[in-house]
Amino acid sequence: MNILTISHFYEAHGGGIERVAGHLCHQFIQLGATPQWAASASDALPDGDIKTTALRCVDPLEKLTGLPMPLPGPGAICALRDAVRHSDAVVIHDALYITSIIGMIMAKLHGKPVVLIQHIAAIPFRSPALRLLMQLANQAVTRPMLWAADVRIFISDTVRHDLLGTPARYPYKLLFNGVDSTLFYPPAFEEAGRYPPAHYHLPPCARRILFVGRYVEKKGLSILRALAAARPECQFLLVGSGPLRPAEWGLGNVYDLGFQTPTALAELYRSVDLLLLPTVGEGYPLVIQEAMACGLPVICGAPAHRADPKAATWLRGVNIDLSDPQGSAQRCSAAIDSCVLAAHEREAMIGYAKARYSWRTMAQEILRLAQSARCR
């Protein structure tokens, strides 16, 4: 099967959605499919045997809103049309991106089945105008896109509830992202949380707290800044990139580590005390599942901790309000002091993540659903 994946960026951009798209494309190859990946040409192309359609786009909105929105030019639209026309099925990651909308229209014009994987629902921006715009966009775009899709996949049950309701308006499939267990595994017991990678040259501290994500408003960077200022005895290790600059905060306990390879990220999971994601508008961030597989306690913005109902027992959710960074930071601080997993809880979480989160299983089901839709 020739299967076309459409996402807003390639995985080198560093966001969770594009990382998921990359993992799935590599799995499609191993399962005998022929993948093609169309995304904005602003980043390095993926390695391996994935055929790419790099779309020339501009992205003026990310610096203004924190929401990446690559806008394709005429040549990119033609290239996307040709990629859809030569595919057997189209997999679209998230509905609201312009490339996703164009891909859906082209797929319908050429009679190609569409698998829509929806990662997020509403984003409670600090700005009332942006919150309203997001609500209107979901009403005007996301819900019609879900209606038009032949197959609807959600990576979070909370996102599914927000967009389809309970009971759901349309048939859907809940498929959780996978985790590479050859990279993301727990440390030896005697080493757990004790030895950070030496090349970071970190001094001793009370607790090491890891953040992984894009440096944008919705990821809670203002809350991290307030929290780091209030907890000087803790080290805050930030992994990611984006328009915001944590290195400019002037806080000696904040370390901007930039982009990290999966291998380096796994080392960090095994050497810190907890993962903190004070984010809003998330589905089920991949980094939560990776941290679980490494046995790392997780604090995240509610309701992402309920994305997988069976995993909620191990995750600590905190109410995050971007308009109140100090109050949100205080709630995160209280969660840090009380977020402890007993040995048996940690082992149960690791075992669950290993058994439940599989890229191969996810990719197999997507291909099965796409083939079924194609044969209707």
C-alpha positions, 0 to 999 in steps of 0.5 A: 500500500502506498500510504501518504502521511501529512503533518505540519513539520518533519520530526527534526522540528522537535514537536510531539506530533511530528515525532509520532508521524516519523515513528509511524512512517518507519513502522510502515516500511517494516510492515511492507507498506510504501510510505510518503511524507508531506510536510513543511520544508523548513526542517531537515528531511527524515533519514531512511527510505521514506519518500518525502514531499517537502512543501515550501511554506511560511510560518508567520504565526508561531512567534505571535501565537505560539501555535505553528501554522505553516502556510503553503504556497501555490507550488506546495499545494500542487505538490501535495495534490500530486502526492495525494493522487499517487497514494492509496490512502492518506494519513493526516496528523491533526485537523487544524493545519492548513496542509491537513485541510488541503490534504483532506480536500485533495483526498476527497477529490481523488477518492482516497480514503483518509485516516485522521489522527487527532492529537489535541482539542482546545488550547486555553491560551492566555489571550481571550482573543486566541481562546475564542479563535481556537474555539471557533476553529474547532467548530468550523474546521476540526469537527467537519474534518472529523466528519469527513474522515473515513477513519478517526483515531484519537491518541487521547481519550480526553481529546476524544471526549472534547471533540466527539462527546460521550457517547461519541457522535461518530465511530472512532478508534483510541490508539496510544502512541508507542514507545521504543523499549530499546531506548526507553527503559528504567535504570539499574536500581542502584543508579536510579536518579543519582548520576546525571550525564557527566557532560552536562557538568551539573552541580549537586542539588536537591532535585532535578526536574526535567521539561521536554517540549517546544518553547512556546506559551502553551507549554507553560514556559512562564510557569516554569520560570516562576517555579524555578525562581521560587525553588532555587534548591532544584535544578530545572533541565529544559529540552526543546527549542522554540521562539522563547528563550529560557537561557535569557531568564537569568536563573542559575538553576535553569539549564537550557539543553536544547534539542536532544537525540532520543538516546540522550533524552532517554539518559536524562529520563533515567537520571532526573527525579521527575518529569514536569509538563505544565502544559495546556491543550495537550492530548497525551504527550509522547514524552509522558509515555517515554518517562513512564517506560523509564520509571520516572514520576510525571507531573502534567497539566490536567486533563492530560493525566487522564488521556489513558484512563488505565494509566491515570493512577500513576500520573499527577495532574495539576490545574494549569492557568496560563493567565496565572503563572504564579498560582500555577507554579505554586500548585506545581511546587506542591505537586513536586513535594508530594509526587512520590512513587513507591517501588511497586507502583514504579514497577507496575507503571514500567510494566504497563508502559512496556505492554501497552505502548507499541509503535508496531501495534499502532502502525499495524492497526492504522494500515488495517483500518486504511485498507478496510476503508479503501475496500468499502 
